[in-house]
Amino acid sequence: MNRMIEQGVGAADATAPRTMTPHLQERSAPSALAEILSVIRRRRTLIAVIISALLVVGLLFSLLATRKYTASAVLEIQRETGSFVKVEGATSSDNIADQEFYQTQYGLLSSKSLAERVANDLALYSNTDFLKAAGIIEDDDAATPTTAISAQDRRNRTSAAAAYLLARFKVEPERFSRLVTIEFTGTDPALTKRVIDTWSTDFIRMTLARRYDATSYARNFLEQRLVQLRSRINDSERQLVDYASRQGIVNLPASTTGGERSIVAEDLANTNGELGRAVADRVRAQSRLNNGGAVDEALGNSTINSLRQRRAEQASDYAKMMAQFEPGYPPARALRQQMAQVDRSIAQEVSRVQRTLQESFASAERRETEFQQRMKTLKSGVLDFRRRSIQYNILQREVDTNRQLYDALLQRYKEIGVAGGVGVNNISVVDTAELPTRPSSPKLLLNMAIALVLGIGLSALAAFLLEQIDQGITDPGQVEGALGVPLLGTTPKLAGDPVTLLGDRKTAISEAYLSVQTNLGFSTHRGFPASLAVTSSRAAEGKSTTAFAIAQSLGRTKRRVLLVDADMRSPSVHHLLSLANDRGFSNYLTGEEDLDNLIVRAPNEPMAIMTAGPQPPSAPELLSGDRFRTLIGELLARYDHVVFDIPPVMGLADAPLIASAVEGVVFVIEASGTHVSMAKVALGRLQNANARIFGTVLTKFDTKRGLFGSGYEYGYGYGYGDTAKKPA
């Protein structure tokens, strides 16, 4: 044991351990699962009660609840594409997306109008058993004959029955298909089947009626529009003819376009063509006249060519004659006269040809001028005609528009008439409803499972709330995280006299305090501190027992140890050891110098004892003086270790005064008793007094309720046989 204490000598304060002995150190930081299991162990009674209560409620509900039966049918809903002629605009669903179409159908299946139709077809307003089960009528009203029910009461009952049916009706589409399952749940299996069968039939009938009503509405609407358009066509044509008569507008049908052309425009087009031809004739005549056209005409004239040939023959004969005779030769003179006559004839013929060309040019020029004048006149007429035709064209377009709209509506009217008479049904029943033989609710296993889940949830919530309300330290693993100080050790809950149990080194309590002593051996660089104080936040947490146990454990190591009861307000060390308390700690503080008279020895205990002594009038005044620090110095000169049992921290000034004078403090916490907030305040007061906190000791720990269960019980007592298993 001496080796265990001295192994801490020379260790630095910074390396002092912050946990318990090795076999407990591994468990000082429990996991979240371990913490949950700890809460379950501590609150197992509450959890069991809540879960059992809810299971009983679930069982009673399952046994006492009214039996309900569910009937179902499967419908197939297709898009409305069964018409022979596509009628655009006849129904609004033709142009919507598939999803919108099917959502609309599901809404129609769950519509109030369909439910009222089903209730009316089944005559539920007169079914007294159904009305009483649904809570629509009282027992007194059930005796009223059906024939005595007024029309208003009948409508009210039908509406209430429809609401009852809708509340228990469900539509479940099957994904990626056109199939829809409809279900109804009721207390009467036969009526449940009838409701589903009637619902399917009425939905098909309602769909056909809606389509027929929509077609009839469209047909009536188109009939009214056709009558209106026919009247508008007559009025517009009458206005067109009257205006044309007043303005003298006469149009001819165009052979190519199929439209109409005015006479003025037709005349202008013809005159423009004639003018073009006249200009061409004038250009050709001018070209022949100005570019040697007369010579060309002469060369092509047969008369001139004949005269020229004759002249050439005469010239040839004259040349031959001149070769033999003189010019005065009579035949030669006669021949010259003939030649002159031929020349004159040629000149006359050429002159005639030239005059012809000039006359042709003049004629072409006059003709061109005439057509130009006519074009000017016709252009003026066309412009005037166009001005007068503006209103005419407006009236004509109105006539054409009305006629086209009339023809289109007439065609649509014919198509709707054909489509409306087809009567194609896009809804069919795939599986009809069967008579339910087993109730669909209540479901015992499901209700028990729900009750179990609710019980677990409520019990977990209750346990969590209680854990939040109960701010006590329940497990060793919570100490360091909640308070920020190391855990020196954990002591079990005692079930007997602490002095007797601590006197037996084989008990769990002795082993626990041995672990505390071992950890304190690493708290300073010299090993176990020379002076230390043991305190707690409030009374009755086990601080006096802890101080006694630490001093006793140190005394067993053959060291000189003194236990000082410094709690002058409520001393307890003398009660533990059955000692007198007439002299002690308070006597020295008030002036007595003889320490030997103040220190006693208890029978069979390895350490010396200084009791608290008489209660002084003001303990803080005594502790604030120099006598207390002088006492510590004198005691440390006589003893190796001095352990002070000091008052609780909360509400008193004694503990901070003593703690600031000793080397360090051991803070005691009662398991499941000390609130975290109170412990934090107490530790804060000690730290404000510049006291050094060596660590905490968790006392009165119930190993059966703690986080680690019986592990503590085993850990404290291994190697000592059955003694370790005794309850502490």
Long-range contacts (C-beta under 8 A, 24 or more apart in sequence): 1-556, 1-557, 2-557, 2-558, 4-517, 4-518, 4-521, 5-517, 5-518, 5-521, 5-527, 5-528, 5-554, 5-557, 5-559, 6-521, 6-527, 7-521, 7-527, 8-521, 8-522, 8-523, 8-524, 8-526, 8-527, 8-528, 9-526, 9-527, 10-525, 10-526, 10-527, 11-522, 11-524, 11-525, 11-527, 12-525, 13-523, 13-524, 13-525, 15-522, 16-486, 16-522, 16-523, 16-524, 16-694, 17-486, 17-519, 17-522, 18-480, 18-485, 18-486, 18-487, 18-695, 19-480, 19-486, 19-487, 19-519, 20-476, 20-487, 20-488, 20-489, 20-490, 20-515, 20-519, 21-489, 21-515, 21-518, 21-519, 23-715, 24-476, 24-489, 24-490, 24-515, 24-712, 24-715, 27-476, 27-477, 27-707, 27-708, 27-711, 28-476, 28-477, 28-480, 28-487, 29-477, 29-480, 30-475, 30-477, 30-707, 30-708, 34-477, 34-707, 34-708, 35-475, 35-477, 35-707, 37-707, 38-474, 38-475, 38-706, 38-707, 39-463, 39-464, 39-467, 40-463, 41-705, 41-706, 41-707, 41-709, 42-474, 42-705, 43-459, 43-462, 43-463, 43-466, 43-467, 46-459, 46-462, 46-463, 46-466, 47-459, 47-460, 47-462, 47-463, 50-455, 50-458, 50-459, 50-462, 51-452, 51-455, 51-456, 51-459, 52-455, 53-455, 54-451, 54-452, 54-454, 54-455, 54-458, 55-448, 55-451, 55-452, 55-455, 57-451, 58-447, 58-448, 58-450, 58-451, 58-452, 59-444, 59-447, 59-448, 59-451, 61-442, 61-447, 62-442, 62-443, 62-444, 62-447, 62-448, 65-441, 65-442, 66-187, 67-187, 67-439, 67-441, 67-442, 68-185, 68-186, 68-187, 68-439, 68-440, 68-441, 68-442, 69-185, 69-186, 69-187, 69-188, 69-189, 69-192, 69-436, 69-438, 69-439, 69-440, 70-183, 70-184, 70-185, 70-192, 70-436, 70-440, 70-441, 71-183, 71-184, 71-189, 71-192, 71-193, 71-195, 71-196, 71-433, 71-434, 71-435, 71-436, 72-181, 72-182, 72-183, 72-184, 72-196, 72-431, 72-433, 73-181, 73-182, 73-196, 73-197, 73-199, 73-200, 73-429, 73-431, 73-432, 73-433, 74-179, 74-180, 74-181, 74-429, 74-430, 74-431, 75-179, 75-180, 75-181, 75-182, 75-200, 75-203, 75-427, 75-428, 75-429, 75-430, 76-178, 76-179, 76-180, 76-427, 76-428, 76-429, 76-430, 77-102, 77-105, 77-178, 77-180, 77-426, 77-427, 78-178, 78-426, 78-427, 79-426, 80-211, 80-424, 80-426, 81-426, 82-422, 82-424, 82-425, 82-426, 83-419, 83-422, 83-424, 84-418, 84-419, 84-422, 85-415, 85-418, 85-419, 87-412, 87-415, 87-416, 87-419, 89-218, 89-412, 90-214, 90-215, 90-218, 90-416, 90-419, 91-211, 91-214, 102-173, 102-178, 105-180, 106-171, 106-173, 106-180, 108-203, 108-206, 108-207, 109-171, 109-180, 109-182, 109-199, 109-203, 110-166, 110-169, 110-171, 112-162, 112-163, 112-166, 113-206, 114-199, 114-202, 114-203, 114-206, 115-162, 115-163, 115-165, 115-166, 115-169, 116-158, 116-159, 116-162, 117-202, 117-206, 118-162, 118-165, 118-195, 118-198, 118-199, 118-202, 119-158, 119-161, 119-162, 119-165, 120-158, 121-198, 121-202, 122-191, 122-194, 122-195, 122-198, 124-157, 124-158, 124-161, 125-149, 125-154, 125-157, 125-158, 125-161, 127-191, 129-188, 130-161, 130-188, 130-191, 131-157, 131-161, 133-187, 133-188, 134-160, 134-161, 134-164, 136-160, 136-161, 136-164, 165-195, 169-199, 179-430, 185-440, 185-441, 189-435, 189-436, 189-437, 190-435, 192-433, 192-436, 193-433, 193-434, 193-435, 193-436, 196-433, 197-432, 197-433, 200-429, 200-432, 200-433, 203-427, 204-425, 204-427, 204-428, 204-429, 207-425, 207-426, 207-427, 208-423, 208-425, 212-420, 212-423, 215-416, 215-419, 215-420, 216-420, 218-416, 219-413, 219-416, 219-417, 219-420, 222-409, 222-412, 222-413, 222-416, 223-413, 225-409, 226-406, 226-409, 226-410, 226-413, 229-402, 229-405, 229-406, 229-409, 230-406, 232-402, 233-399, 233-402, 233-403, 233-406, 236-395, 236-398, 236-399, 236-402, 237-399, 239-395, 240-392, 240-395, 240-396, 240-398, 240-399, 243-391, 243-392, 243-395, 244-392, 247-388, 247-389, 247-392, 249-385, 249-388, 249-389, 249-392, 262-385, 262-389, 264-378, 264-381, 264-382, 264-385, 265-382, 265-385, 267-378, 268-375, 268-378, 268-379, 268-381, 268-382, 271-371, 271-374, 271-375, 271-378, 272-375, 274-371, 275-368, 275-371, 275-372, 275-374, 275-375, 278-364, 278-367, 278-368, 278-370, 278-371, 279-368, 281-364, 281-367, 281-368, 282-361, 282-364, 282-365, 282-367, 282-368, 284-364, 285-357, 285-360, 285-361, 285-363, 285-364, 285-365, 286-361, 286-364, 286-365, 288-357, 288-360, 288-361, 289-357, 289-358, 289-361, 293-357, 294-350, 294-353, 294-354, 294-357, 297-353, 297-354, 297-356, 297-357, 298-349, 298-350, 298-353, 301-349, 301-353, 303-349, 304-346, 304-349, 304-350, 304-353, 307-342, 307-345, 307-346, 307-349, 308-346, 310-342, 311-339, 311-342, 311-343, 311-346, 314-338, 314-339, 314-342, 315-339, 470-672, 471-675, 471-676, 471-677, 472-670, 472-671, 472-672, 472-673, 472-674, 472-675, 472-676, 473-669, 473-671, 473-672, 473-674, 473-676, 473-679, 473-698, 474-671, 474-672, 474-705, 474-706, 474-707, 475-706, 475-707, 475-708, 476-698, 476-701, 476-706, 476-707, 476-708, 477-707, 479-669, 479-696, 479-698, 482-676, 482-679, 483-669, 483-676, 483-679, 483-680, 483-683, 483-696, 485-667, 485-683, 485-693, 485-695, 485-696, 486-519, 486-694, 486-695, 486-696, 487-695, 487-696, 487-697, 487-698, 488-515, 488-516, 488-519, 488-520, 488-666, 488-694, 488-695, 488-696, 488-697, 489-513, 489-515, 489-516, 489-519, 489-697, 489-698, 490-671, 490-697, 490-698, 490-699, 490-701, 490-712, 491-516, 491-542, 491-546, 491-549, 491-697, 491-698, 491-699, 491-700, 491-701, 492-700, 492-701, 492-702, 492-703, 492-712, 492-713, 492-716, 492-728, 493-671, 493-700, 493-701, 493-702, 493-703, 493-728, 494-545, 494-700, 494-728, 495-727, 495-728, 498-545, 498-548, 498-549, 498-576, 499-548, 499-576, 499-577, 501-728, 502-545, 502-548, 502-549, 502-552, 503-604, 504-723, 505-556, 506-717, 506-720, 506-721, 506-723, 506-724, 507-717, 507-723, 507-724, 507-726, 507-728, 508-712, 508-713, 508-716, 508-717, 508-724, 508-726, 508-728, 509-549, 509-716, 509-728, 510-549, 510-553, 511-716, 511-717, 511-724, 512-716, 513-546, 513-549, 513-550, 513-552, 513-553, 514-553, 516-546, 516-549, 516-550, 516-553, 516-666, 516-697, 517-550, 517-553, 517-554, 519-695, 520-550, 520-666, 520-694, 520-695, 523-664, 523-694, 523-695, 524-663, 524-664, 528-554, 528-641, 529-641, 529-662, 529-663, 529-664, 529-694, 530-636, 530-640, 530-641, 530-642, 530-663, 531-632, 531-635, 531-636, 531-641, 531-642, 531-643, 531-644, 531-662, 531-663, 532-641, 532-642, 532-643, 532-644, 532-662, 532-663, 532-664, 532-665, 532-666, 532-694, 533-566, 533-643, 533-644, 533-645, 533-646, 533-655, 533-658, 533-659, 533-662, 533-664, 533-665, 533-666, 534-643, 534-644, 534-645, 534-646, 534-665, 534-666, 534-668, 535-646, 535-647, 535-648, 535-649, 535-655, 535-659, 535-665, 535-666, 535-667, 535-668, 535-682, 535-686, 536-648, 536-649, 536-667, 536-668, 536-669, 536-670, 536-674, 536-682, 537-648, 537-649, 537-650, 537-667, 537-669, 537-674, 537-678, 537-679, 537-681, 537-682, 538-648, 538-650, 538-674, 538-678, 539-570, 539-648, 540-670, 541-648, 541-668, 541-669, 541-670, 541-673, 541-674, 541-699, 541-700, 542-668, 542-670, 542-697, 542-699, 542-700, 543-645, 543-646, 543-648, 543-668, 544-572, 544-573, 544-576, 544-645, 545-576, 545-699, 546-666, 546-668, 546-697, 546-699, 547-573, 547-643, 547-644, 547-645, 548-573, 548-576, 548-645, 550-643, 550-666, 551-607, 551-641, 551-643, 552-605, 552-606, 552-607, 554-607, 554-640, 554-641, 554-643, 555-605, 555-606, 555-607, 556-606, 559-640, 559-641, 560-608, 560-638, 560-639, 560-640, 560-641, 561-606, 561-607, 561-608, 561-639, 561-640, 561-641, 561-642, 561-643, 562-599, 562-607, 562-608, 562-609, 562-610, 562-635, 562-638, 562-639, 562-641, 562-642, 562-643, 563-607, 563-608, 563-609, 563-610, 563-643, 563-645, 564-610, 564-635, 564-642, 564-643, 564-644, 564-645, 565-609, 565-610, 565-611, 565-612, 565-645, 566-612, 566-644, 566-645, 566-646, 566-647, 566-654, 566-658, 567-612, 567-645, 567-646, 567-647, 567-654, 568-612, 568-613, 568-615, 568-616, 568-619, 568-622, 568-647, 568-654, 569-615, 569-619, 569-647, 569-652, 569-654, 570-647, 571-611, 571-612, 572-645, 573-609, 573-611, 573-612, 573-645, 574-609, 574-611, 574-612, 577-602, 577-605, 577-609, 579-609, 579-611, 580-611, 581-611, 581-612, 581-613, 581-614, 582-613, 582-614, 583-611, 583-613, 583-614, 584-610, 584-611, 584-612, 584-613, 584-614, 585-610, 585-611, 585-612, 585-613, 586-612, 586-613, 586-614, 586-615, 586-616, 586-619, 586-622, 587-613, 587-614, 588-627, 588-631, 589-616, 589-622, 589-623, 589-625, 589-627, 589-628, 589-631, 590-616, 590-622, 591-627, 595-634, 595-635, 595-638, 608-639, 619-647, 619-654, 620-653, 620-654, 620-657, 623-653, 623-654, 623-657, 623-658, 624-657, 628-657, 628-658, 628-661, 629-661, 632-661, 632-662, 648-682, 649-682, 649-685, 649-686, 650-678, 650-681, 650-682, 650-685, 655-685, 655-686, 656-685, 656-686, 656-688, 656-689, 656-691, 657-689, 659-686, 659-689, 659-691, 660-689, 660-690, 660-691, 662-691, 663-692, 664-691, 664-692, 664-693, 664-694, 665-691, 665-692, 665-693, 665-694, 666-694, 666-695, 666-696, 666-697, 667-693, 667-695, 667-696, 667-697, 668-696, 668-697, 668-699, 669-696, 669-697, 669-698, 669-699, 670-699, 670-700, 671-698, 671-699, 671-700, 671-701, 671-702, 671-706, 672-700, 672-702, 672-705, 673-700
